[in-house]
Amino acid sequence: MQNRMTNPAMIVPDALQTLLALGASIKKTGVPAQTLGLVHVRASQINGCSVCVDMHTRDLKKLGEPDERLFAVAAWRDAPYFTDAERAALALAEAVTRLSDREDPVPDTVWNEAARHYGERALAALILSIATVNLWNRLNAATRQIAGEWAG
C-alpha cells in the first residue's frame, strides 16, 4: 500500500495546529483519556481507518489498558470489560459516526444514556472528540495514509 499524498492537515497552513489545539482543549474537559481513546478506536473501526485504530490502540496501551478491553472494543455490547459510562460513550460514538444509517441518527435513548453519565461539558467534549476522530478518519482514508508510519 502506498499513500496518495501527504495528509492534507500537514499541507494546508495552520490546519494541523488547529486540529491539535482542538484535541488539546477536549483533553482538558475531564473526560477520562481512556474513554476518549475507546471512542476513537470504535469510530475508527467503523470508518476503516487503520492509522487511527493503530494509533489510538497504542495510546491506550501506554495508558495501561489491558489487551482484553482493546480486543473487545468492536464487540463492546457483549463484552464485560466496559463500565456503563464507557458503554454510553461508545454508543454515542457509533451513532454520531453512522449518521446516515437511521432516520433518527442519534436516538433519544442513546443521547439520554450518555447525558446520564456525562455533564454538559463532558458531553460536549465527547461530541467534539467523535467529530474530530471522524475528520481524521476521513483524511487518512481518502489519502490512504499507512498505519504505523507516524510512529516512526
PEJOQUI-V981060 format. One record per residue. N is the residue number from 0. RES is the residue in one letter. PSI is psi in degrees with one decimal (none if undefined). OMEGA is omega in whole degrees, 0 to 359 (NA if undefined). Layout:
n | res | psi | omega
N | RES | PSI | OMEGA
N | RES | PSI | OMEGA
//
This chain:
n | res | psi | omega
0 | M | 142.9 | 178
1 | Q | 138.4 | 179
2 | N | 151.1 | 182
3 | R | -33.3 | 181
4 | M | 171.5 | 172
5 | T | 147.8 | 179
6 | N | 130.4 | 182
7 | P | -30.8 | 179
8 | A | -20.1 | 179
9 | M | -16.5 | 186
10 | I | -43.3 | 184
11 | V | 126.3 | 182
12 | P | 133.3 | 176
13 | D | -5.9 | 182
14 | A | -48.0 | 181
15 | L | -46.3 | 181
16 | Q | -37.7 | 179
17 | T | -45.8 | 179
18 | L | -40.1 | 178
19 | L | -37.4 | 178
20 | A | -39.6 | 177
21 | L | -46.2 | 178
22 | G | -40.7 | 179
23 | A | -38.7 | 180
24 | S | -35.3 | 178
25 | I | -41.0 | 181
26 | K | -22.6 | 182
27 | K | 0.6 | 186
28 | T | -9.7 | 179
29 | G | -4.5 | 174
30 | V | 130.1 | 182
31 | P | 137.6 | 180
32 | A | -35.9 | 179
33 | Q | -40.3 | 180
34 | T | -46.0 | 178
35 | L | -41.1 | 178
36 | G | -42.9 | 178
37 | L | -41.7 | 178
38 | V | -42.1 | 180
39 | H | -43.0 | 179
40 | V | -46.1 | 184
41 | R | -46.8 | 178
42 | A | -40.2 | 181
43 | S | -35.0 | 174
44 | Q | -47.0 | 180
45 | I | -42.7 | 183
46 | N | -5.4 | 180
47 | G | 33.4 | 180
48 | C | 97.5 | 183
49 | S | -33.0 | 180
50 | V | -48.9 | 183
51 | C | -35.6 | 175
52 | V | -47.1 | 180
53 | D | -50.7 | 184
54 | M | -47.7 | 185
55 | H | -28.8 | 174
56 | T | -42.5 | 177
57 | R | -42.9 | 179
58 | D | -42.8 | 179
59 | L | -37.2 | 176
60 | K | -41.0 | 179
61 | K | -27.8 | 178
62 | L | -0.3 | 177
63 | G | 11.8 | 180
64 | E | 132.0 | 178
65 | P | 153.3 | 181
66 | D | -38.5 | 183
67 | E | -42.9 | 180
68 | R | -41.5 | 180
69 | L | -41.4 | 180
70 | F | -25.1 | 187
71 | A | 2.3 | 184
72 | V | -43.4 | 182
73 | A | -21.7 | 181
74 | A | 36.8 | 187
75 | W | -30.4 | 181
76 | R | -31.2 | 185
77 | D | 1.0 | 183
78 | A | 142.4 | 184
79 | P | 8.3 | 192
80 | Y | -1.4 | 188
81 | F | 143.9 | 178
82 | T | 166.8 | 177
83 | D | -38.4 | 178
84 | A | -42.5 | 178
85 | E | -40.2 | 178
86 | R | -40.4 | 178
87 | A | -41.9 | 179
88 | A | -40.4 | 179
89 | L | -39.8 | 177
90 | A | -42.0 | 177
91 | L | -42.2 | 179
92 | A | -43.0 | 179
93 | E | -45.2 | 181
94 | A | -46.8 | 182
95 | V | -31.3 | 179
96 | T | -34.0 | 183
97 | R | 49.5 | 186
98 | L | -36.4 | 185
99 | S | 1.7 | 184
100 | D | -12.7 | 181
101 | R | 159.7 | 182
102 | E | -42.1 | 177
103 | D | 93.3 | 189
104 | P | -42.5 | 178
105 | V | 91.5 | 183
106 | P | 153.1 | 179
107 | D | -35.7 | 181
108 | T | -41.4 | 178
109 | V | -47.4 | 181
110 | W | -48.7 | 184
111 | N | -37.3 | 178
112 | E | -41.2 | 177
113 | A | -43.5 | 180
114 | A | -24.9 | 177
115 | R | -30.2 | 184
116 | H | -19.8 | 186
117 | Y | 132.2 | 175
118 | G | 176.2 | 185
119 | E | -43.9 | 180
120 | R | -44.4 | 179
121 | A | -38.6 | 178
122 | L | -42.2 | 176
123 | A | -42.2 | 179
124 | A | -41.8 | 178
125 | L | -45.4 | 181
126 | I | -45.4 | 177
127 | L | -39.3 | 180
128 | S | -43.0 | 178
129 | I | -44.3 | 179
130 | A | -41.5 | 182
131 | T | -44.9 | 180
132 | V | -33.4 | 175
133 | N | -38.0 | 175
134 | L | -49.3 | 178
135 | W | -41.8 | 179
136 | N | -44.2 | 182
137 | R | -39.0 | 176
138 | L | -46.7 | 183
139 | N | -42.6 | 181
140 | A | -43.2 | 182
141 | A | -35.1 | 184
142 | T | 5.1 | 178
143 | R | 50.0 | 176
144 | Q | 152.3 | 187
145 | I | 126.8 | 180
146 | A | 136.9 | 175
147 | G | -22.1 | 181
148 | E | -34.8 | 181
149 | W | -25.7 | 184
150 | A | -17.6 | 175
151 | G | none | NA
//
